[in-house]
Amino acid sequence: MRIHQSFETLPNLNYPVVTIGTFDGVHNGHKAILNRLHELAKMHGGESVVLTFTPHPRTILFPEDHGISLLTDTLEKRHQIEQCGIDHLIEFPFTTDFAKKSAFEYVRDLLAIGIGAKKVIIGYDHRFGRGREGNLKTLTDLSTVFNFEVEEIPAVLIENNEISSSKIRKALEQGDVKFANHALEYNYGIRGKVIHGDAKGRTIGFPTANLQLEENLKLLPCNGVYHVEVFVNEKCWKGAMNIGVRPTVTNLGTRSIEVHILDFTYDIYGMEIEVRLLQKIRDEMKFDSFTALKDQLQKDIEFVRNYAI
């Protein structure tokens, strides 16, 4: 898959089939669109194109109160889209000037002139252009002007619940990792750099890797202890991760991410690692003593060690 930050690096495409969206999480619903995109491009001997925007539009439109927590960072989104067999990903810069484009200008400048779209696939209830004025009817009307076809993918249902990024976010905020992973069709991940902490875990026999996220808009699940897989240099290790304020140790007030990697003795300070969540083990708790904390951590580790995935 080729990645572009503007139309200038986009070659002359052979029968481009295009879809548009933020695709946060690249969940089951998104994949229905992306799979159809790939299928149609292949059917016509053309090329599949995903047009997305960076940064997230809400961070530009509402900089002081965007309320955005993302399911995927940039690298994760690229990887998931590539897994769907897409040929081109355009990460188009979203600016305040761009936000002023009318639906007509949006279609003309991006789809017709920028890409030369022959077919446009959109998801259920897709909106675009200034003030989200454009919809399916707008796009269909303009398709006759700019000579492309339009196809809408209906709402994708899973167990009688419409899949959406917002529902997955809510599940993670409630600690329902299994629902989120089921809807995503992959295990939710957190990626970041290992930084120095206060080494309190080491003093009670449970050294942890303190994680600093690569992108600050990444959604963290609710506070608690999680059963995880940890990827270091592409090798997978079992682990237990705590997200929270460490009420027994320091009661930080701000949230931290600490990962205990089972049977791991390597120095990884400064390295980037990836943590994939499998399930929540328990809520974060305040213990009366370090001995009680240590006993519970031992139980958490044994759960992880003995759990058959």
C-alpha atoms as one frame of an Amber mdcrd trajectory, in Angstrom:
protein
   0.000   0.000   0.000   1.292   3.442  -0.933   0.749   6.321   1.494   0.256
   9.921   0.349  -0.045  13.191   2.285  -1.245  15.125  -0.776  -2.465  14.518
  -4.324   0.931  15.577  -5.685   2.467  12.151  -5.066  -0.574  10.322  -6.404
   0.170   8.741  -9.806  -2.307   8.569 -12.654  -4.616   5.872 -11.362  -6.280
   3.174 -13.384 -10.028   3.259 -12.646  -9.755   4.554  -9.050 -12.418   3.218
  -6.682 -12.560   5.526  -3.651 -13.956   5.628  -0.144 -13.786   8.452   2.390
 -13.777   8.510   6.171 -11.814   8.754   9.409 -11.862   4.954   9.847 -10.916
   5.157  13.520 -10.426   1.618  14.775 -10.934   0.034  11.338 -13.673  -2.113
  12.895 -16.028  -4.658  11.306 -18.224  -1.945   9.810 -15.236  -0.218   8.240
 -13.971  -3.522   6.894 -17.263  -4.133   5.087 -16.588  -0.906   3.178 -12.897
  -1.619   2.614 -13.532  -5.180   1.458 -16.153  -3.953  -0.994 -13.711  -1.287
  -2.191 -11.041  -3.907  -2.815 -13.545  -6.201  -4.535 -14.810  -3.514  -6.931
 -11.327  -2.270  -7.805 -10.271  -5.814  -8.631 -13.462  -6.407 -10.633 -12.748
  -3.362 -12.821  -9.008  -3.900 -13.028  -8.609  -0.654 -11.091  -6.970   0.650
  -7.939  -8.513   1.060  -4.468  -8.094   4.406  -2.703  -8.906   5.358   0.894
  -9.168   9.091   1.556  -8.862  10.019   5.209  -7.899  13.177   7.076  -5.168
  14.185   9.487  -5.364  15.394  12.141  -8.853  14.279  13.137 -11.285  16.982
  11.894 -12.760  17.609  15.352  -9.348  18.681  16.696  -9.348  21.490  14.129
 -13.035  22.406  14.313 -13.186  22.311  18.124  -9.578  22.712  19.325 -10.506
  23.542  22.910 -13.207  20.908  23.333 -12.870  18.224  20.649 -13.646  15.343
  23.020 -11.785  12.885  20.814 -10.159   9.662  21.978  -8.866   7.544  19.128
  -8.956   3.763  18.857  -6.005   3.683  16.476  -2.891   5.791  16.197  -1.441
   6.577  12.770   0.656   3.426  12.386  -2.122   1.139  13.614  -4.639   2.642
  11.201  -2.227   2.269   8.287  -1.575  -1.356   9.178  -5.249  -2.279   9.492
  -6.182  -0.590   6.191  -3.289  -2.278   4.423  -4.495  -5.650   5.727  -7.679
  -5.113   3.698  -5.670  -5.085   0.465  -5.987  -1.352  -0.238  -3.651   0.100
  -2.889  -3.495   3.763  -1.838  -4.071   5.616   1.445  -4.328   9.414   1.237
  -3.862  11.138   4.601  -5.136  14.536   3.512  -4.311  17.559   5.735  -7.440
  18.870   7.435  -7.258  22.645   8.001  -9.656  25.446   8.901  -9.616  26.588
   5.262 -10.403  23.096   4.036 -13.316  22.898   6.501 -14.938  25.840   4.681
 -15.273  23.931   1.397 -18.852  23.367   0.293 -20.034  19.876  -0.571 -19.689
  20.779  -4.269 -16.100  22.026  -3.816 -15.279  18.968  -1.723 -16.429  16.561
  -4.448 -14.910  18.607  -7.262 -11.489  19.226  -5.675 -10.921  15.902  -3.913
 -12.816  13.206  -5.753 -12.954  14.559  -9.316  -9.783  16.618  -9.767  -7.567
  15.241  -6.979  -8.207  11.523  -7.511 -10.213  11.221 -10.724 -12.647   8.826
  -9.065 -14.609   6.413 -11.232 -16.574   4.867  -8.395 -17.168   6.115  -4.840
 -18.142   3.800  -1.991 -19.534   5.407   1.154 -20.703   4.057   4.465 -24.102
   4.392   6.052 -25.141   8.010   6.720 -21.886   9.509   5.422 -21.738  13.333
   5.579 -19.184  15.707   4.083 -18.433  19.324   3.223 -18.924  22.568   5.158
 -21.165  21.997   8.165 -21.625  18.360   7.034 -24.051  19.611   4.398 -23.326
  16.833   1.904 -25.014  13.411   2.045 -25.779  10.457  -0.201 -28.221  12.448
  -2.334 -25.694  15.268  -2.764 -23.015  12.830  -3.823 -25.364  11.002  -6.202
 -26.453  14.284  -7.815 -22.844  15.416  -8.266 -21.784  12.036  -9.629 -23.578
  12.852 -12.898 -21.668  16.146 -13.110 -18.258  14.588 -12.507 -18.856  11.221
 -14.161 -18.457   8.687 -11.377 -20.720   6.057  -9.820 -21.837   5.921  -6.190
 -22.550   2.936  -3.962 -23.670   3.085  -0.333 -22.874   0.306   2.134 -25.798
  -0.131   4.596 -25.351  -0.228   8.357 -23.448  -3.326   9.397 -25.061  -5.219
  12.248 -23.464  -7.530  14.783 -25.674  -9.430  17.199 -28.461  -6.895  16.508
 -26.201  -3.960  17.467 -24.922  -1.496  14.921 -21.136  -1.403  15.029 -19.597
   2.011  15.517 -16.371   3.460  16.817 -18.356   5.190  19.582 -19.754   1.869
  20.850 -16.287   0.355  20.894 -14.947   3.369  22.786 -17.751   3.040  25.329
 -16.992  -0.668  25.786 -13.318   0.065  26.448 -14.192   2.873  28.840 -16.230
   0.293  30.785 -13.470  -2.319  30.622 -15.351  -4.604  28.221 -12.269  -5.561
  26.222 -13.799  -8.742  24.845 -16.646  -6.867  23.125 -14.211  -4.316  21.705
 -11.889  -7.007  20.365 -14.822  -8.905  18.854 -16.087  -5.797  17.054 -12.609
  -4.800  15.901 -11.676  -8.355  14.849  -8.278  -7.806  16.448  -7.021  -7.237
  19.977  -7.047  -3.599  21.026  -3.532  -2.247  21.304  -1.497   0.422  23.061
   1.899   1.369  21.666   4.524   3.554  23.285   8.010   4.098  24.627   9.283
   2.521  27.847  10.289   5.277  30.268  11.807   5.298  33.737   9.422   5.130
  36.682  10.050   5.099  40.435  10.938   1.363  40.441   8.495   0.642  43.301
   7.322  -2.504  41.523  10.848  -3.866  41.471  11.144  -3.508  45.261   8.223
  -5.903  45.801   9.286  -8.375  43.120   7.138  -7.163  40.220   9.207  -4.905
  37.948   7.144  -3.015  35.404   7.705  -1.223  32.131   6.234   2.266  32.353
   4.682   3.196  29.027   4.463   6.644  27.442   1.952   6.672  24.580   3.150
   7.625  21.098   0.047   9.754  20.405  -1.799  11.575  23.194  -5.278  11.155
  21.658  -5.123   7.370  21.970  -7.972   5.990  24.088  -6.973   4.290  27.318
  -9.451   1.775  28.762 -10.825   2.360  32.250  -8.548   1.961  35.251  -7.810
  -1.617  36.205  -5.556  -4.614  35.743  -5.549  -6.281  32.320  -4.394  -9.560
  30.868  -2.216  -8.575  27.900   0.221  -9.710  25.265   3.398  -7.650  24.985
   5.331  -7.385  21.751   9.026  -6.546  22.045  11.047  -6.696  18.830   8.193
  -8.698  17.265   8.398 -11.385  19.956   5.264 -11.948  22.054   5.313 -12.247
  25.855   2.556 -12.753  28.418   1.897  -9.786  30.664  -0.311  -7.993  33.183
  -0.920  -4.273  32.770  -2.164  -1.765  35.322  -3.827   1.443  34.174  -4.581
   3.928  36.913  -3.337   6.183  39.684  -1.599   3.541  41.865  -3.631   4.306
  45.033  -1.626   1.964  47.281   1.806   3.181  46.195   1.600   6.896  45.468
  -1.972   7.820  44.450  -0.586   9.796  41.521  -3.739  11.685  40.620  -2.768
  11.262  36.979  -3.075   7.969  35.139  -0.072   5.796  34.410   0.441   2.636
  32.365   2.617  -0.095  33.890   3.228  -3.492  32.338   4.709  -6.499  34.090
   6.118  -8.854  31.445   6.295 -12.451  32.640   9.705 -14.168  32.660  11.314
 -11.097  31.084  14.743  -9.820  32.179  15.869  -7.570  29.329  16.616  -3.840
  29.533  14.104  -2.106  27.256  14.263   1.495  28.482  13.786   3.851  25.567
  12.389   1.120  23.323   8.966   1.117  21.713   6.720  -1.801  22.644   3.162
  -2.756  21.816   0.622  -4.096  24.305  -2.472  -5.987  23.115  -5.356  -6.272
  25.583  -7.059  -9.650  26.000  -9.368  -9.060  28.964  -9.808  -7.080  32.146
  -8.824  -9.028  35.266 -10.068  -6.673  37.977 -10.578  -3.054  39.002  -7.719
  -0.997  40.384  -7.776  -1.274  44.181  -6.240   0.389  47.213  -4.682  -2.146
  49.601  -4.009  -1.717  53.314  -0.375  -2.772  52.970   2.326  -3.593  50.452
   2.051  -7.213  51.555  -1.619  -7.310  50.556  -0.745  -5.623  47.241   2.020
  -8.128  46.607  -0.299 -11.061  47.333  -2.896  -9.747  44.869  -0.261  -9.088
  42.190   0.879 -12.686  42.578  -2.690 -13.857  41.962  -2.927 -11.610  38.893
   0.294 -13.041  37.493  -0.827 -16.622  38.113  -4.103 -15.901  36.311  -2.176
 -14.644  33.298   0.312 -17.503  33.394  -2.324 -20.195  33.559  -4.974 -18.717
  31.270  -5.336 -20.685  28.041  -5.982 -18.254  25.173
